[in-house]
Amino acid sequence: MKAGITGSHGTGKTTLSKHIAGRNNYKLLPESPRQALQLGFPINENTPIETEFWIFGKQLEMEMIAGDNYIADKCFIDLLAYAICIFGNNLEFIKVLREITERAVRKYDVVIYLPSGEFPIEDDGVRSTDPKFQAKIDELIVEILHDFNIKYTRITGGKEERYQKALKAIKSN
């Protein structure tokens, strides 16, 4: 089972992903943007194009070597939304990233979408705390889900409620 968890920053993707992976023996794919930051690449609203290329390449690598049993804590849908928000005027670059994303998301057995606005953005020193930026990313994620005609499950609620809903979505696939 290949699952992509999508949503803007601060929506609980990591919490849900760890909960699912830890209880169900799925491999948890870490967030490629956080890995980029750990290597010294700038991320968030000021992400340069070189970082975005690295992030997409790292996500491709992780999903390719993970096999058939993983939870992607941040999936290609998120990555494309951030790229469109930041590099939207670079049409050639976005076209390439859209092509990569469209092929990659077809491999997911289930996509779980966590909408923004349910919780305040936690300042962890990494993610942007700008609620307008978060809302814009959320809007772009929904557009991508619809543009690519991706079947997804929208999940809200507390930690355990989200886990139960996500598990139900995963098991129904």
Secondary structure, DSSP 4 states (H G I P E B T S, - for coil): -EEEEE--TTSSHHHHHHHHHHHHTPEEEPPHHHHHHHTT---GGG--HHHHHHHHHHHHHHHHHHTT-EEESS-HHHHHHHHHHHHTT-HHHHHHHHHHHHHHHTT-SEEEE--TTSSPPP--SSS---HHHHHHHHHHHHHHHHHTT---EE--SSHHHHHHHHHHHHHT-
